[in-house]
Amino acid sequence: MKIFLVDDDSNVINILTMIIEDRDLGEVIGSCNNGIDAIQDIIDLKPDIAIVDLLMPNKDGIAVVNECREAGSNTKFIMLSQVNNKEMVAKAYEKGVEFYIHKPVNAIEVEQIMKKVIEYIDAQKKLYKIQNIFSDDRIQGGFSSREDTSSYVTRIKAILQKLGIMGEIGSKDIIQVIEYLIENNQNANDYTMRELCTLFTDTPKSMEQRIRRAATVGMINMANLGIEDYMNEIFIEYSNGLYNFEQIKREMDYIRGNTVLRGKINIKKFINGIIFYSEKV
């Protein structure tokens, strides 16, 4: 990861550089001690991550983030500040700041937040790759009629593609369970998950775990998508249709580093949601 540092205190820049290099968190490709010069440097160097001090003379961190965003920068910003003013924090979020590191700088916190941002960036790259490969038109043409005996199976696969979980082992289990429920005019509420999995395998616990892991990956992908684009059509449709929106928000807060609590999934809601969407005409 390419990292750029902005702080009017050279000691803070030196400390951050040492932490990043010692803990192998990325490469510091540049730094700046004022907000005015930082904007052009970030636009030109295109770092993956920029750590920006909130309070600087002439141009503060929020203004730096705002002008970089307006210039089309895709850099992920971490705000560095000892200020806990809720209004300023809210304003920073509105301008595209997703993570905070508090002053005085703590090596453990820096490492934890940096790892979350790196994980977030990697997840976004994976999600964008999936979306580019599997656009709606290509999804419809990507499965052979020999493999799919009904249109709803194609739609199930399309949904799993949009969630970014078709490559998960549990995706096959999800398809098998949903196909059975649809063909028998039932839904997940008619069974316990263990009873449902017992219909297909002698190791129902393992099957249930595979389904849960796949659904969880989907939730993480939805949370990342929501952080990047809150009005994304896939996020709007599935964040509450397949998951509980409050849990998606909790996962978003976890990814941002605002809480240690992760979002939870309701497997039956997830399965019934896919049934609903796969039967929509």
C-alpha positions as CSV (number, residue, x, y, z in Angstrom):
1,M,0.0,0.0,0.0
2,K,1.2,3.5,-0.9
3,I,0.8,5.9,2.0
4,F,1.0,9.7,2.2
5,L,1.3,11.7,5.5
6,V,0.1,15.2,6.2
7,D,0.8,16.9,9.5
8,D,2.3,20.3,10.5
9,D,4.3,18.6,13.2
10,S,7.4,16.8,11.7
11,N,7.7,14.7,14.8
12,V,4.3,13.1,14.2
13,I,5.2,12.4,10.6
14,N,8.5,10.7,11.8
15,I,6.6,8.6,14.3
16,L,4.0,7.5,11.8
17,T,6.7,6.7,9.3
18,M,8.5,4.6,11.8
19,I,5.4,2.7,12.9
20,I,4.3,2.0,9.3
21,E,7.8,0.8,8.2
22,D,8.5,-1.2,11.4
23,R,5.1,-3.0,11.2
24,D,5.3,-3.6,7.4
25,L,2.0,-1.7,6.8
26,G,3.0,-0.2,3.5
27,E,5.4,2.3,1.9
28,V,5.4,6.0,2.8
29,I,5.7,7.6,-0.6
30,G,5.7,11.2,0.6
31,S,4.7,13.7,3.3
32,C,3.7,17.3,3.7
33,N,3.5,19.8,6.6
34,N,0.6,21.9,5.3
35,G,-2.8,21.3,3.8
36,I,-2.3,23.6,0.8
37,D,0.6,21.7,-0.7
38,A,-0.8,18.3,0.4
39,I,-3.8,18.5,-2.0
40,Q,-1.7,18.6,-5.2
41,D,0.7,16.0,-3.8
42,I,-2.1,13.6,-3.1
43,I,-3.7,14.2,-6.5
44,D,-0.3,13.7,-8.3
45,L,1.0,10.7,-6.3
46,K,-2.3,8.9,-6.0
47,P,-1.6,7.1,-2.7
48,D,-3.8,4.3,-1.5
49,I,-4.1,5.9,1.9
50,A,-3.5,9.4,3.2
51,I,-3.2,10.1,6.9
52,V,-4.2,13.8,7.4
53,D,-4.1,16.0,10.5
54,L,-7.5,17.5,11.2
55,L,-6.3,20.9,12.6
56,M,-3.6,22.6,10.5
57,P,-3.1,26.3,9.8
58,N,-4.3,27.8,6.5
59,K,-6.2,24.7,5.3
60,D,-7.5,22.0,7.7
61,G,-7.8,18.3,7.1
62,I,-11.5,18.3,6.2
63,A,-10.8,20.9,3.5
64,V,-7.9,18.8,2.2
65,V,-10.1,15.7,1.9
66,N,-13.0,17.7,0.3
67,E,-10.8,19.2,-2.4
68,C,-9.1,15.9,-3.1
69,R,-12.5,14.3,-3.5
70,E,-13.7,17.0,-5.8
71,A,-10.6,16.5,-7.9
72,G,-11.6,12.8,-8.3
73,S,-9.1,11.3,-5.9
74,N,-9.8,7.7,-4.9
75,T,-7.4,7.8,-1.9
76,K,-8.8,6.5,1.4
77,F,-8.4,9.1,4.1
78,I,-7.6,8.5,7.8
79,M,-8.0,11.6,10.0
80,L,-5.5,12.3,12.7
81,S,-6.7,14.4,15.6
82,Q,-7.1,14.8,19.3
83,V,-10.4,16.6,18.8
84,N,-13.6,14.7,19.8
85,N,-16.1,17.3,18.7
86,K,-19.1,15.4,17.3
87,E,-20.0,18.1,14.8
88,M,-16.4,18.1,13.3
89,V,-16.4,14.3,13.2
90,A,-19.8,14.2,11.4
91,K,-18.5,16.9,8.9
92,A,-15.4,14.8,8.3
93,Y,-17.5,11.7,7.5
94,E,-19.6,13.7,5.1
95,K,-16.5,14.7,3.2
96,G,-15.2,11.2,2.8
97,V,-13.2,10.4,6.0
98,E,-13.8,6.8,6.9
99,F,-11.3,6.2,9.8
100,Y,-9.8,8.1,12.7
101,I,-6.5,7.8,14.6
102,H,-6.3,9.8,17.8
103,K,-3.5,11.9,19.1
104,P,-1.2,11.3,20.8
105,V,-0.2,8.6,18.3
106,N,-0.3,5.1,19.6
107,A,1.5,2.4,17.6
108,I,-1.1,-0.3,18.4
109,E,-4.0,1.9,17.3
110,V,-2.2,3.0,14.1
111,E,-1.6,-0.7,13.2
112,Q,-5.2,-1.7,13.9
113,I,-6.7,1.1,11.9
114,M,-4.2,0.7,9.1
115,K,-5.0,-3.0,8.8
116,K,-8.7,-2.2,8.7
117,V,-8.2,0.3,5.9
118,I,-6.0,-2.2,4.0
119,E,-8.6,-4.9,4.4
120,Y,-11.3,-2.5,3.2
121,I,-9.3,-1.5,0.1
122,D,-8.6,-5.2,-0.7
123,A,-12.3,-6.0,-0.3
124,Q,-13.3,-3.1,-2.6
125,K,-10.9,-4.2,-5.3
126,K,-12.3,-7.7,-5.1
127,L,-15.9,-6.4,-5.2
128,Y,-15.2,-4.1,-8.2
129,K,-13.5,-7.0,-10.0
130,I,-16.6,-9.1,-9.5
131,Q,-19.0,-6.4,-10.6
132,N,-16.9,-5.7,-13.7
133,I,-16.8,-9.4,-14.7
134,F,-20.4,-10.2,-13.8
135,S,-22.5,-7.3,-15.1
136,D,-26.2,-8.2,-15.3
137,D,-26.1,-9.0,-19.0
138,R,-23.1,-11.3,-18.7
139,I,-24.6,-13.0,-15.7
140,Q,-27.7,-13.9,-17.7
141,G,-25.5,-15.4,-20.4
142,G,-22.9,-16.9,-18.2
143,F,-24.6,-20.2,-17.2
144,S,-25.4,-23.0,-19.6
145,S,-28.9,-24.3,-20.0
146,R,-27.5,-27.8,-19.4
147,E,-26.4,-26.7,-15.9
148,D,-29.5,-24.7,-15.0
149,T,-32.9,-26.4,-15.4
150,S,-34.9,-23.4,-14.3
151,S,-34.7,-19.7,-14.5
152,Y,-34.8,-19.1,-10.8
153,V,-31.6,-21.1,-10.4
154,T,-30.0,-18.6,-12.8
155,R,-31.4,-15.7,-10.7
156,I,-30.0,-17.3,-7.5
157,K,-26.6,-17.4,-9.0
158,A,-26.9,-13.8,-10.3
159,I,-27.7,-12.7,-6.7
160,L,-24.8,-14.6,-5.3
161,Q,-22.5,-13.0,-7.9
162,K,-23.7,-9.6,-6.9
163,L,-22.9,-10.4,-3.3
164,G,-19.5,-11.5,-4.4
165,I,-19.8,-15.0,-2.9
166,M,-20.2,-17.3,-5.9
167,G,-16.6,-18.4,-5.3
168,E,-17.3,-19.4,-1.7
169,I,-17.7,-23.1,-0.9
170,G,-21.0,-22.5,0.8
171,S,-22.6,-21.0,-2.4
172,K,-23.3,-24.5,-3.7
173,D,-25.0,-25.4,-0.4
174,I,-27.1,-22.2,-0.6
175,I,-28.2,-23.0,-4.1
176,Q,-29.1,-26.6,-3.2
177,V,-31.1,-25.5,-0.1
178,I,-33.0,-22.7,-1.9
179,E,-33.7,-24.9,-5.0
180,Y,-35.2,-27.6,-2.7
181,L,-37.4,-25.0,-0.8
182,I,-38.7,-23.4,-4.0
183,E,-39.5,-26.7,-5.6
184,N,-41.4,-27.8,-2.5
185,N,-43.2,-24.5,-2.0
186,Q,-41.6,-23.9,1.4
187,N,-39.2,-21.5,3.1
188,A,-36.5,-21.6,5.7
189,N,-38.9,-20.9,8.5
190,D,-40.4,-24.4,8.0
191,Y,-37.2,-26.0,9.4
192,T,-34.4,-25.4,11.8
193,M,-31.1,-25.0,9.8
194,R,-29.8,-28.3,11.2
195,E,-33.0,-30.1,10.0
196,L,-32.7,-28.4,6.6
197,C,-29.1,-29.4,6.1
198,T,-29.8,-32.9,7.2
199,L,-31.8,-33.4,4.1
200,F,-28.7,-33.1,2.0
201,T,-25.7,-34.4,4.0
202,D,-24.6,-36.7,6.9
203,T,-22.6,-33.7,8.3
204,P,-25.3,-31.0,8.6
205,K,-23.2,-28.9,11.0
206,S,-20.4,-28.5,8.4
207,M,-23.0,-27.6,5.7
208,E,-24.6,-25.0,8.0
209,Q,-21.2,-23.5,8.8
210,R,-20.3,-23.2,5.1
211,I,-23.6,-21.5,4.4
212,R,-23.1,-19.1,7.4
213,R,-19.5,-18.3,6.3
214,A,-20.7,-17.5,2.7
215,A,-23.6,-15.3,3.9
216,T,-21.2,-13.5,6.3
217,V,-18.8,-12.7,3.4
218,G,-21.7,-11.3,1.5
219,M,-22.6,-9.1,4.5
220,I,-19.0,-7.8,4.6
221,N,-19.0,-7.1,0.9
222,M,-22.3,-5.2,1.3
223,A,-20.9,-3.1,4.2
224,N,-17.9,-2.2,2.1
225,L,-20.1,-1.3,-0.8
226,G,-22.2,0.9,1.4
227,I,-19.2,2.8,2.7
228,E,-18.0,3.4,-0.8
229,D,-21.4,4.2,-2.4
230,Y,-24.4,4.5,0.0
231,M,-26.8,4.9,-3.0
232,N,-25.5,1.9,-4.9
233,E,-28.5,-0.1,-6.3
234,I,-27.1,-3.4,-5.1
235,F,-26.5,-2.1,-1.6
236,I,-30.0,-0.5,-1.4
237,E,-31.8,-3.6,-2.6
238,Y,-29.9,-6.3,-0.7
239,S,-28.7,-4.6,2.6
240,N,-32.1,-5.0,4.1
241,G,-33.7,-7.5,1.8
242,L,-31.2,-10.2,2.6
243,Y,-29.7,-8.8,5.9
244,N,-30.8,-6.6,8.7
245,F,-29.9,-3.1,7.8
246,E,-28.9,-2.2,11.4
247,Q,-26.4,-5.1,11.3
248,I,-25.0,-3.9,8.0
249,K,-24.5,-0.5,9.6
250,R,-22.8,-2.1,12.6
251,E,-20.4,-3.9,10.2
252,M,-19.8,-0.6,8.4
253,D,-18.9,1.0,11.7
254,Y,-16.6,-2.0,12.5
255,I,-14.8,-1.6,9.2
256,R,-14.4,2.1,9.8
257,G,-12.8,1.3,13.2
258,N,-15.6,2.9,15.2
259,T,-16.6,-0.2,17.2
260,V,-15.3,-3.7,18.1
261,L,-18.7,-5.2,17.4
262,R,-19.3,-6.8,14.0
263,G,-22.6,-7.2,12.2
264,K,-24.6,-10.4,12.7
265,I,-26.5,-12.4,10.1
266,N,-29.9,-14.1,10.2
267,I,-29.5,-17.2,8.0
268,K,-33.2,-17.8,7.6
269,K,-33.8,-14.2,6.6
270,F,-30.9,-14.5,4.1
271,I,-32.3,-17.7,2.5
272,N,-35.9,-16.4,2.4
273,G,-34.6,-13.2,0.9
274,I,-32.9,-15.0,-1.9
275,I,-36.0,-17.1,-2.5
276,F,-38.0,-13.9,-2.8
277,Y,-35.6,-12.2,-5.2
278,S,-35.1,-15.3,-7.3
279,E,-38.9,-15.7,-7.8
280,K,-39.4,-12.0,-8.8
281,V,-40.3,-11.6,-12.5
